[in-house]
Amino acid sequence: MHKDPLAASDAIKEAAHYVQSKWARVPQVGIILGSGLGGLAEAVEDPTAVSYEEIPHFPRSTAIGHQGRFVCGQLGGVGVVVMQGRFHLYEGYAIKDVTLPVHVMCRLGIETLIVSNAAGGLNPHFSAGDVMVLSGHLNRMNRRPQEGLPAEPNGAWMQSTLCPYDPQLNRLARCIARQHDFEAPLGIYVGHLGPNYETRAEYRYLRRMGADAVGMSTIPEVLIAEAHGVRTLALSAITNVCCPDALSQTTAQEVLQTASVAGEKMGKILLGVLHSHP
Amino acid sequence: MLDLYDKIEEAKAFIASQWDGTPRVGIILGTGLGPFVEQIKIAAEIDYEEIPHFPSSTATSHRGRLICGTLEGVPVVAMEGRIHLYEGHAAKLITLPVRVMRALGAEWLIASNAVGGMNPNYQAGDIMVIEDHINLMTDNPLIGVNDDRLGPRFPDMSEPYNLEMVNVALAIARKCDFVAHKGVLVAVTGPNLETRAEYRFLRLIGADVVGMSVVPEVITAVHCGLKVVGFSVVTDMCLPDALKEAVVEEIIATANAAEPKLRELVAGVVGQIGRG
């Protein structure tokens, strides 16, 4: 436990107050846009952008293809706060930096969190450009998102539902995909620390463990949302399918290109979910 | 990570003041394999403590010297004694010497370690040429702001060990008439050895041997553009259904006994690099 448990919650409070001073509404949905998907933020109507750098206690984002700001406004008829760019552990940020924006969104009042990421496909039935709906995850990031935080709200850290991904939202997302004539398969996401991509032996290992896709984000964010009682939908853009038995290289450029193909599909699911948001 | 560049340059400048050669190969030797340096025609020996920013080694049977000279006529720089994650240093720090080797001009890294054998077809004293690895360590040397002068943000890991040289090494072993395997190393943080249940798990996920080093160095080498050859010396067998207690003295004795084989392999690979 943190020496001064209140320090962490003060940071959340102050950061949330700052965002509220720029945009005084209560959002219903929080959205985190991953690698190559930042373009979706342009669709927000009546937007108010709040750059991470100006928010108290926020670190700065450095990863390629990422900008760092909240975009608040209306999307699909719903009040949203969109994270355009996120903080990754591999960038050297502490777990409390990585999760701070999620705490802030939860404090702003979101009921639903939609998380997107770019991931490497391990399931041989996937193709590059697919969108996977997360049904579960394997956490091998070696960091605890609860670290240094008070046992609030209501000791929620100890009350995991063991099902952070809302089954109803998953059904809805897949239904919307079918309506747009594409399949969005369910799957298990394994989070690793990165930043290097995996070796062939590691891909074989992760596949054997039951993972369908591998990435470097999402899990800490989802665990925090769950602790706040916010229901979560998480989507992975499958940027490439890792075939350990056929040697091929992975490049960041390739990942970003395919992420934008899958990004279009994700955009459809996202808007569909917002339109159906109660 | 942006301060790393200056540290590398300072360490490099100090080594260059002691030795005017340009290494083609960097060599890192593991537990019990230190005597190998006798083979090197030594031009300079530098204690780690003298080199700016070099971490110092505390592990059993590890000395802390950087050996500069030639092997098979090829200029090399060899670390006698390595620094481990379990000694409490950050992965970024323990891999600094690899970056310094690269900065000095090396194109290849040869890394060796002592490992526990889990593949039941292996025996204590065998050598495994590392074909691939699984990283289960809790730290990664590339975490932090990436310095693009040193390497890419997201390094590809499809071939961390040069597969051509894996075959060269196996051919050398055949020629010298000793057993060498090709397999997968899994790296754990340590320092405790594994439980029987953990050995079963590690075997199940596809590993042939388990060790507590090499992988951070290899990730760093791939990041900074070094080609890698890795050797694991099987110092004891870790078969969960017939597990014997590990005795450090026996492990070191086995490593010492296997050392002549490693000598042949490293010299052979360095010779091949020299001709290539």
Interface residues (C-beta under 8 A of the other chain):
Chain A: T62 A63 I64 L89 Y90 E91 G92 N142 L193 G194 P195 N196 Y197 E198 T199 R200 A201 E202 R204 Y205 R208 M209 L247 S248 Q249 T250 T251 A252 V255
Chain B: M1 D132 H133 I134 N135 T138 D139 N140 L142 I143 G144 V145 N146 P152 R153 F154 P155 D156 M157 S158 E159 P160 V184 L204 I205 G206 A207 I219 V222 H223
